[in-house]
Amino acid sequence: MSLNARLDAMTDHTFRRLAALLADIQPRANVPPINLSVGEPTHQPPPFVSEILARPRSDWNIYPMYFGTPELRRACAAWATRRYRLPATAIDPDQMIVPVSGTREGLYFAATLAVTPAANGQRPLALMPNPFYQVYYGAAVMAGAEPAFLPATKATGFLPDFDAVDPAVLDRAQVVYLCSPANPQGAVASLDYLKRLLTLARKHDFLLVMDECYSELYYTKEPAPGGLDAAKALGGSLDNLLVFHSLSKRSSAPGLRSGFATGAPKTIALMNRLRSYSAAAQPLAIMEASAACWKDEEHVEKMRAHYRALYDIAERVLKGRFGFYRPDGGFYLWLDVGDGEAACKRLWGEAAVRVLPGSYMTRANPDGSNDGAPYIRVALVGDRESTEEALTRMARVL
């Protein structure tokens, strides 16, 4: 497919669609508008981030290394080792860590790494949950793969049922994306689930790309399992696995555009080669601030407590309505309001609250139905007062 054809194959981005939906609606004027449509934390990152970035520096005349500073790679490897209780030598920071300018960049490049034309003329498949993060879809299409959407509905525990996928489909798959905790439903994949999926990746030889940007926003007694847990349980190899982590949610620092990927040395070497031609390296100041974030857990514990308090408010206001449930992770509500688009328009016009229709994150089924159509996604990213005000308005209007 030509570049134009591939771009034409993609629908408008989620938030362009939302802007078009609400363009002709004037929000209620006697209350301040509240935006709960974007998963963008509104509270500040730890103070040491600003302190590091404000220091006088003598290295602005130096090109930063696309593969990151040794300090940053070591901080990322040490954090992953602590977080997943790995053996001390499990992750070589020089061969198994690649910093990325936000996980969006890395998730996009993952498809470029994994997808090659099929010898039999069939387009390779890129499997992803439905609902899905738009970057998975765009990355698949631009890499030349055919996106294949796996239902992640209430009936499947809001995660794809990979045991139900035809082996022939898995044979055609070259890359599989999974987000856990899931966006938007907050479902957390169990260790057994992840072990089965990684076993399938090795049996059918596809790259399992774990998007774990919400991994530190968990509300269970034990931390949310991840791809590294599965790899450890299966012997320690990171073959067929690429795991992404981010500071955007963990440290409330999306403006840093900072994350990292870890995988087998051969996979990371390919990612570094690709990035050397196509990616802008993070400034050295950003790398220093990022390393400090990965070394500190105190601010993350405060972050979890903050979101837990927001879910307390949501439960008090919405319990028993709109299929409300407390997710195990993330910071979203996935509410069944009957008609997500209609609810979004009402909420903006009558309550000045902006949320996202579930159908804008979900591809229609072959029969034309859309599993996300009854839902809205609500991002609990504000302070306690504005969150309670927004949810109270929502409950009243809906």
C-alpha positions in Angstrom: 0.0 0.0 0.0 1.2 3.5 -0.7 1.6 6.0 2.1 -1.5 7.8 1.0 -3.5 4.6 0.9 -2.3 3.6 4.4 -3.2 7.1 5.8 -6.6 6.9 4.1 -7.2 3.5 5.8 -7.1 5.2 9.2 -10.1 6.9 10.6 -9.9 10.3 12.2 -8.1 10.3 15.5 -10.2 9.9 18.6 -10.0 13.5 19.8 -10.6 15.0 16.4 -13.8 13.0 16.3 -14.7 14.2 19.7 -14.1 17.8 18.7 -16.3 17.4 15.7 -19.1 15.8 17.8 -19.2 18.7 20.2 -18.3 21.5 17.8 -21.9 22.9 17.6 -22.8 22.5 21.2 -22.5 25.4 23.6 -21.6 24.2 27.1 -23.7 25.4 30.0 -22.3 28.8 30.8 -23.0 29.3 34.5 -20.5 26.6 35.7 -16.9 26.1 34.8 -16.2 23.4 32.2 -14.4 20.3 33.4 -12.5 18.1 30.9 -12.5 14.4 31.8 -12.0 13.2 28.3 -8.1 13.0 28.2 -6.0 10.8 30.4 -3.7 13.6 31.3 -2.9 14.0 35.0 -3.5 17.5 36.3 -1.5 17.3 39.5 2.3 18.1 39.4 5.2 15.6 39.3 7.5 15.4 42.3 9.3 18.7 43.0 12.7 17.4 42.2 11.8 17.2 38.5 11.5 20.9 38.3 14.6 21.4 40.4 16.7 19.3 38.1 15.4 20.9 35.0 16.0 24.4 36.4 19.7 23.8 37.3 22.3 25.7 35.2 23.8 23.3 32.7 26.9 23.3 30.5 25.7 20.4 28.3 23.2 22.1 26.0 25.8 22.1 23.3 26.1 18.3 23.3 24.0 16.0 21.2 22.3 13.6 23.6 22.7 9.9 22.9 19.7 8.2 21.3 20.3 5.1 23.5 20.3 7.2 26.7 22.8 7.9 29.4 24.3 5.0 31.4 22.7 6.6 34.5 19.2 6.5 33.0 19.6 3.0 31.6 20.8 1.8 35.0 18.0 3.5 36.8 15.4 1.9 34.5 17.0 -1.6 34.8 17.2 -1.2 38.6 13.6 -0.1 38.9 12.3 -3.0 36.8 14.5 -5.5 38.8 13.1 -4.2 42.1 9.5 -3.9 40.9 9.3 -7.4 39.5 11.7 -9.0 42.0 14.0 -10.2 39.3 17.5 -11.7 39.7 20.1 -9.0 39.9 21.6 -9.9 36.5 18.2 -10.4 34.7 18.3 -7.0 32.9 21.5 -5.8 31.4 21.1 -2.0 31.3 23.5 -1.7 28.3 21.8 -4.4 26.1 18.2 -4.8 27.4 17.0 -1.2 28.0 16.1 1.5 25.5 14.8 4.9 26.6 12.0 6.3 24.5 10.5 9.7 24.1 7.2 8.6 25.6 5.9 5.1 25.1 3.7 6.3 22.2 6.9 6.5 20.1 8.1 3.1 21.2 4.8 1.4 20.7 4.7 2.7 17.2 8.2 1.6 16.4 7.4 -1.9 17.8 5.2 -2.7 14.8 8.0 -1.5 12.4 10.4 -3.9 14.1 8.1 -6.9 14.1 6.2 -6.7 10.8 7.7 -8.1 7.6 5.9 -9.0 4.4 4.5 -12.6 4.4 6.1 -15.0 1.8 2.7 -16.4 0.8 1.3 -13.0 -0.1 -1.1 -12.7 2.9 -0.8 -9.5 4.9 0.6 -10.2 8.4 -1.7 -9.5 11.3 -1.4 -7.2 14.2 -3.7 -8.3 17.1 -5.0 -5.8 19.6 -7.7 -5.5 22.2 -11.0 -3.8 21.3 -11.2 -1.1 22.7 -7.7 -0.1 21.7 -5.2 2.7 22.0 -5.1 4.4 18.6 -1.3 4.1 18.3 -1.6 0.3 18.0 -3.8 0.7 15.0 -1.8 3.4 13.3 1.5 1.5 13.9 0.0 -1.7 12.4 -1.3 0.0 9.3 1.8 2.0 8.6 4.0 -1.1 9.1 1.9 -2.9 6.5 0.0 -5.3 8.8 -3.7 -5.9 8.9 -5.2 -4.9 12.3 -7.2 -7.6 13.9 -9.4 -6.6 16.8 -10.1 -9.0 19.7 -13.2 -8.2 21.9 -12.4 -7.1 25.4 -15.9 -6.9 26.8 -17.5 -7.6 30.2 -18.0 -11.2 29.0 -14.3 -11.7 28.7 -13.3 -9.8 31.8 -12.5 -6.7 29.7 -9.4 -8.5 28.4 -9.0 -10.4 25.0 -9.6 -14.1 25.2 -6.5 -15.4 23.4 -7.5 -19.0 24.1 -10.4 -18.5 21.7 -8.3 -17.1 18.9 -7.9 -19.5 15.9 -4.4 -20.9 15.7 -4.3 -19.9 12.1 -4.8 -16.3 13.1 -2.0 -16.6 15.6 0.3 -18.1 12.9 -0.3 -15.0 10.8 0.2 -12.6 13.7 3.6 -10.8 13.8 2.8 -8.4 16.6 0.3 -8.5 19.5 -0.5 -5.5 21.7 -1.8 -5.7 25.2 -2.4 -3.0 27.7 -2.6 -4.0 31.4 -4.0 -2.4 33.5 -6.3 -1.9 30.5 -7.2 1.5 29.0 -10.2 2.2 29.4 -11.6 -0.6 31.5 -8.9 -0.9 34.2 -8.8 -4.7 34.0 -5.5 -6.3 35.2 -4.2 -9.4 33.5 -3.3 -12.2 35.9 0.1 -13.9 35.9 -1.4 -17.1 34.5 -3.0 -15.1 31.7 0.3 -13.4 30.8 2.2 -16.7 31.0 -0.3 -18.3 28.5 0.0 -15.3 26.2 3.8 -15.3 26.2 3.8 -19.0 25.6 1.6 -18.4 22.6 4.0 -15.7 21.4 6.8 -18.2 21.4 4.8 -21.0 19.9 3.5 -18.9 17.0 6.6 -16.6 16.8 5.0 -13.1 17.2 6.3 -10.2 19.2 4.2 -9.6 22.4 4.2 -5.9 23.1 3.1 -5.1 26.6 1.9 -1.5 27.2 2.3 -1.2 30.9 2.1 2.6 31.2 -0.6 2.3 34.0 1.3 -0.5 35.8 1.9 1.6 39.0 -1.7 2.7 39.3 -3.0 -0.5 40.9 -5.4 -0.8 43.9 -5.0 -4.4 44.8 -2.9 -5.8 47.7 -0.2 -7.0 45.4 1.3 -5.0 42.5 -0.2 -5.6 39.1 1.6 -8.5 37.3 3.4 -7.6 34.1 5.2 -9.2 31.2 8.5 -9.4 33.2 6.7 -11.5 35.8 5.6 -13.9 33.1 9.1 -14.1 31.6 10.5 -14.8 35.0 8.0 -17.6 35.7 8.8 -19.2 32.3 12.6 -19.3 32.9 13.7 -15.7 32.5 14.2 -15.2 28.8 12.7 -12.0 27.2 12.5 -13.6 23.8 9.3 -12.6 21.9 8.6 -9.9 24.5 8.9 -6.1 24.5 7.7 -4.3 27.7 7.0 -0.6 27.9 6.9 1.6 31.0 6.3 5.3 31.3 6.7 8.2 33.7 3.5 9.9 32.3 1.1 8.3 34.7 3.5 6.8 37.3 5.1 10.2 38.1 2.4 12.5 36.7 4.9 13.7 34.2 3.5 13.4 30.6 5.4 16.5 29.6 8.7 14.8 30.1 7.9 12.5 27.2 9.9 9.8 28.9 9.6 6.0 29.1 11.6 2.9 28.4 11.4 -0.5 26.8 13.0 -3.7 27.9 13.4 -6.9 25.9 15.9 -9.4 24.7 19.2 -8.0 23.6 18.5 -8.7 19.9 15.2 -6.9 20.1 16.6 -3.9 21.9 19.5 -3.7 19.4 17.0 -3.5 16.6 15.1 -0.8 18.4 18.2 1.2 18.9 19.2 0.9 15.2 15.7 2.0 14.2 15.7 5.0 16.6 19.1 6.1 15.4 17.6 6.9 12.1 14.1 8.1 13.1 13.8 9.4 16.6 14.9 12.5 18.5 16.9 11.7 21.6 15.7 13.1 24.9 17.7 16.2 26.2 20.2 15.3 28.8 18.3 17.3 31.4 15.2 15.2 30.7 17.3 12.0 31.1 18.6 13.2 34.5 15.1 14.0 35.8 13.8 10.7 34.4 16.5 8.7 36.2 15.6 10.5 39.5 11.9 9.6 39.0 12.7 5.9 38.5 14.8 5.9 41.7 12.1 7.3 43.9 8.9 5.4 45.1 7.6 7.9 47.7 5.9 10.1 45.1 4.4 7.1 43.4 2.8 5.9 46.6 1.2 9.4 47.0 0.0 9.2 43.4 -1.8 5.9 44.1 -3.4 7.3 47.2 -4.6 10.3 45.3 -6.3 8.1 42.6 -7.7 5.8 45.3 -9.4 8.8 46.9 -10.9 9.8 43.5 -12.3 6.3 43.1 -13.8 6.6 46.6 -15.6 9.8 45.4 -16.8 8.0 42.3 -18.1 5.1 44.2 -20.0 7.3 46.6 -21.6 9.3 43.7 -22.1 6.6 41.1 -22.4 3.3 42.9 -25.4 1.3 41.5 -25.6 3.5 38.4 -24.4 3.1 34.8 -22.7 -0.3 35.5 -20.2 1.4 37.9 -17.4 -0.8 39.2 -14.0 0.0 40.8 -11.3 -1.2 38.4 -8.1 -2.8 39.7 -5.9 -0.3 37.9 -5.6 2.9 35.9 -7.6 6.1 36.4 -10.7 5.7 34.2 -14.3 4.9 34.6 -16.0 2.8 31.9 -19.6 3.6 32.3 -22.6 2.0 30.5 -24.9 4.9 29.7 -26.8 3.3 26.8 -25.6 5.6 24.1 -22.1 7.0 24.6 -22.3 9.7 21.8 -25.7 11.0 23.0 -24.5 11.0 26.6 -21.3 13.0 25.7 -23.4 15.6 23.9 -25.8 16.0 26.8 -23.0 16.1 29.4 -21.2 18.9 27.5 -24.3 20.9 26.8 -26.1 20.5 30.1 -23.3 19.9 32.6 -20.2 21.4 30.9 -18.4 18.1 31.5 -16.4 16.7 28.6 -16.0 12.9 28.4 -15.2 10.4 25.6 -17.7 8.1 23.7 -16.6 4.5 24.1 -17.2 3.9 20.4 -14.4 6.2 19.6 -12.0 3.7 21.1 -13.6 0.6 19.6 -13.8 -0.8 16.1 -17.2 -2.1 14.9 -17.7 -5.8 14.8 -18.3 -7.6 11.4 -22.0 -7.4 11.9 -21.8 -3.6 12.3 -22.4 -3.5 16.1 -19.9 -1.7 18.3 -19.2 -3.0 21.8 -18.1 0.4 22.9 -21.2 2.3 21.8 -23.1 2.1 25.1 -20.1 3.4 27.1 -18.3 6.6 28.0 -14.8 6.8 29.2 -14.3 9.2 32.2 -10.7 10.1 33.1 -10.3 10.7 36.9 -7.4 13.1 36.5 -8.4 16.2 38.5 -8.3 17.2 42.1 -10.9 15.9 44.6 -13.1 19.0 44.5 -13.4 19.2 40.7 -13.8 15.5 40.4 -16.7 15.4 42.8 -18.3 18.4 41.1 -18.0 16.8 37.7 -19.4 13.4 38.7 -22.3 15.0 40.6 -23.2 17.0 37.5 -22.9 13.8 35.4 -25.2 11.8 37.7 -27.8 14.6 37.7 -27.9 15.0 33.9 -27.8 11.3 33.0 
